Amino acid sequence: MEKTVLKLSGLHCTSCAVNIDLTIEDIPGVKNSCTNYAKSESKITFNPSETSLDSIKNAIHNLGYQVN
C-alpha cells in the first residue's frame, strides 16, 4: 500500500470533502480516503498495482476540483 497527501482547491464546504472521499473510495485499489475541507487536502491509501495516482487525480478533477 502507498500513502499520499494531495493538496486540493475548489472545495466550498464539508460536503465537497465527503463527495471526494466517496468517489475516490469507489476506485478499485483505494483502501481509504480522508479529505479535510479546512486544510484543502486529501490523505489517500491505495494499492499502486491496482490503480495509479493519475487515476485518483483524474477522478478528483472530474468532480470539478483541482489537485495542486
Biotite code that builds the C-alpha atoms (Angstrom):
import biotite.structure as struc

atoms = struc.array([
    struc.Atom([0.000, 0.000, 0.000], chain_id="A", res_id=1, res_name="MET", atom_name="CA", element="C"),
    struc.Atom([1.081, 3.518, -0.767], chain_id="A", res_id=2, res_name="GLU", atom_name="CA", element="C"),
    struc.Atom([0.044, 6.654, 1.084], chain_id="A", res_id=3, res_name="LYS", atom_name="CA", element="C"),
    struc.Atom([-0.126, 10.125, -0.412], chain_id="A", res_id=4, res_name="THR", atom_name="CA", element="C"),
    struc.Atom([-1.392, 13.566, 0.518], chain_id="A", res_id=5, res_name="VAL", atom_name="CA", element="C"),
    struc.Atom([-2.888, 15.687, -2.252], chain_id="A", res_id=6, res_name="LEU", atom_name="CA", element="C"),
    struc.Atom([-3.374, 19.438, -1.911], chain_id="A", res_id=7, res_name="LYS", atom_name="CA", element="C"),
    struc.Atom([-6.735, 20.449, -3.383], chain_id="A", res_id=8, res_name="LEU", atom_name="CA", element="C"),
    struc.Atom([-8.530, 23.613, -4.408], chain_id="A", res_id=9, res_name="SER", atom_name="CA", element="C"),
    struc.Atom([-12.108, 24.397, -5.317], chain_id="A", res_id=10, res_name="GLY", atom_name="CA", element="C"),
    struc.Atom([-13.682, 22.928, -2.180], chain_id="A", res_id=11, res_name="LEU", atom_name="CA", element="C"),
    struc.Atom([-16.547, 25.060, -0.868], chain_id="A", res_id=12, res_name="HIS", atom_name="CA", element="C"),
    struc.Atom([-17.811, 23.065, 2.117], chain_id="A", res_id=13, res_name="CYS", atom_name="CA", element="C"),
    struc.Atom([-17.551, 19.800, 4.023], chain_id="A", res_id=14, res_name="THR", atom_name="CA", element="C"),
    struc.Atom([-19.950, 18.184, 1.558], chain_id="A", res_id=15, res_name="SER", atom_name="CA", element="C"),
    struc.Atom([-17.292, 18.671, -1.116], chain_id="A", res_id=16, res_name="CYS", atom_name="CA", element="C"),
    struc.Atom([-14.855, 16.677, 1.020], chain_id="A", res_id=17, res_name="ALA", atom_name="CA", element="C"),
    struc.Atom([-17.384, 13.886, 1.534], chain_id="A", res_id=18, res_name="VAL", atom_name="CA", element="C"),
    struc.Atom([-18.121, 13.788, -2.193], chain_id="A", res_id=19, res_name="ASN", atom_name="CA", element="C"),
    struc.Atom([-14.406, 13.433, -2.977], chain_id="A", res_id=20, res_name="ILE", atom_name="CA", element="C"),
    struc.Atom([-13.955, 10.635, -0.413], chain_id="A", res_id=21, res_name="ASP", atom_name="CA", element="C"),
    struc.Atom([-16.933, 8.648, -1.679], chain_id="A", res_id=22, res_name="LEU", atom_name="CA", element="C"),
    struc.Atom([-15.746, 8.928, -5.271], chain_id="A", res_id=23, res_name="THR", atom_name="CA", element="C"),
    struc.Atom([-12.126, 8.029, -4.551], chain_id="A", res_id=24, res_name="ILE", atom_name="CA", element="C"),
    struc.Atom([-13.063, 5.082, -2.347], chain_id="A", res_id=25, res_name="GLU", atom_name="CA", element="C"),
    struc.Atom([-15.103, 3.628, -5.242], chain_id="A", res_id=26, res_name="ASP", atom_name="CA", element="C"),
    struc.Atom([-11.912, 3.270, -7.303], chain_id="A", res_id=27, res_name="ILE", atom_name="CA", element="C"),
    struc.Atom([-10.656, -0.347, -7.185], chain_id="A", res_id=28, res_name="PRO", atom_name="CA", element="C"),
    struc.Atom([-7.395, -0.473, -5.247], chain_id="A", res_id=29, res_name="GLY", atom_name="CA", element="C"),
    struc.Atom([-8.127, 2.510, -2.999], chain_id="A", res_id=30, res_name="VAL", atom_name="CA", element="C"),
    struc.Atom([-8.200, 1.437, 0.638], chain_id="A", res_id=31, res_name="LYS", atom_name="CA", element="C"),
    struc.Atom([-9.342, 4.761, 2.099], chain_id="A", res_id=32, res_name="ASN", atom_name="CA", element="C"),
    struc.Atom([-9.531, 8.484, 1.568], chain_id="A", res_id=33, res_name="SER", atom_name="CA", element="C"),
    struc.Atom([-9.781, 11.215, 4.186], chain_id="A", res_id=34, res_name="CYS", atom_name="CA", element="C"),
    struc.Atom([-10.370, 14.680, 2.766], chain_id="A", res_id=35, res_name="THR", atom_name="CA", element="C"),
    struc.Atom([-10.161, 17.666, 5.090], chain_id="A", res_id=36, res_name="ASN", atom_name="CA", element="C"),
    struc.Atom([-12.069, 20.723, 3.855], chain_id="A", res_id=37, res_name="TYR", atom_name="CA", element="C"),
    struc.Atom([-10.331, 23.164, 6.214], chain_id="A", res_id=38, res_name="ALA", atom_name="CA", element="C"),
    struc.Atom([-6.848, 22.038, 5.159], chain_id="A", res_id=39, res_name="LYS", atom_name="CA", element="C"),
    struc.Atom([-7.858, 21.521, 1.496], chain_id="A", res_id=40, res_name="SER", atom_name="CA", element="C"),
    struc.Atom([-6.066, 18.194, 1.393], chain_id="A", res_id=41, res_name="GLU", atom_name="CA", element="C"),
    struc.Atom([-6.832, 14.554, 0.903], chain_id="A", res_id=42, res_name="SER", atom_name="CA", element="C"),
    struc.Atom([-4.917, 11.697, 2.545], chain_id="A", res_id=43, res_name="LYS", atom_name="CA", element="C"),
    struc.Atom([-5.242, 8.570, 0.421], chain_id="A", res_id=44, res_name="ILE", atom_name="CA", element="C"),
    struc.Atom([-4.083, 4.981, 0.880], chain_id="A", res_id=45, res_name="THR", atom_name="CA", element="C"),
    struc.Atom([-4.060, 2.882, -2.279], chain_id="A", res_id=46, res_name="PHE", atom_name="CA", element="C"),
    struc.Atom([-2.511, -0.174, -3.899], chain_id="A", res_id=47, res_name="ASN", atom_name="CA", element="C"),
    struc.Atom([-0.332, 1.044, -6.802], chain_id="A", res_id=48, res_name="PRO", atom_name="CA", element="C"),
    struc.Atom([-0.596, -2.344, -8.530], chain_id="A", res_id=49, res_name="SER", atom_name="CA", element="C"),
    struc.Atom([-4.382, -1.876, -8.799], chain_id="A", res_id=50, res_name="GLU", atom_name="CA", element="C"),
    struc.Atom([-4.700, 1.855, -9.509], chain_id="A", res_id=51, res_name="THR", atom_name="CA", element="C"),
    struc.Atom([-2.489, 4.817, -10.247], chain_id="A", res_id=52, res_name="SER", atom_name="CA", element="C"),
    struc.Atom([-2.148, 8.209, -8.656], chain_id="A", res_id=53, res_name="LEU", atom_name="CA", element="C"),
    struc.Atom([-3.106, 9.704, -12.025], chain_id="A", res_id=54, res_name="ASP", atom_name="CA", element="C"),
    struc.Atom([-6.423, 7.807, -11.937], chain_id="A", res_id=55, res_name="SER", atom_name="CA", element="C"),
    struc.Atom([-7.154, 9.214, -8.498], chain_id="A", res_id=56, res_name="ILE", atom_name="CA", element="C"),
    struc.Atom([-6.261, 12.743, -9.607], chain_id="A", res_id=57, res_name="LYS", atom_name="CA", element="C"),
    struc.Atom([-8.466, 12.381, -12.693], chain_id="A", res_id=58, res_name="ASN", atom_name="CA", element="C"),
    struc.Atom([-11.418, 11.295, -10.533], chain_id="A", res_id=59, res_name="ALA", atom_name="CA", element="C"),
    struc.Atom([-10.990, 14.421, -8.394], chain_id="A", res_id=60, res_name="ILE", atom_name="CA", element="C"),
    struc.Atom([-10.675, 16.598, -11.473], chain_id="A", res_id=61, res_name="HIS", atom_name="CA", element="C"),
    struc.Atom([-13.840, 15.056, -12.971], chain_id="A", res_id=62, res_name="ASN", atom_name="CA", element="C"),
    struc.Atom([-15.721, 16.165, -9.853], chain_id="A", res_id=63, res_name="LEU", atom_name="CA", element="C"),
    struc.Atom([-14.694, 19.765, -10.574], chain_id="A", res_id=64, res_name="GLY", atom_name="CA", element="C"),
    struc.Atom([-11.843, 20.165, -8.086], chain_id="A", res_id=65, res_name="TYR", atom_name="CA", element="C"),
    struc.Atom([-8.180, 20.849, -8.738], chain_id="A", res_id=66, res_name="GLN", atom_name="CA", element="C"),
    struc.Atom([-5.176, 18.936, -7.460], chain_id="A", res_id=67, res_name="VAL", atom_name="CA", element="C"),
    struc.Atom([-2.336, 21.360, -6.757], chain_id="A", res_id=68, res_name="ASN", atom_name="CA", element="C"),
])
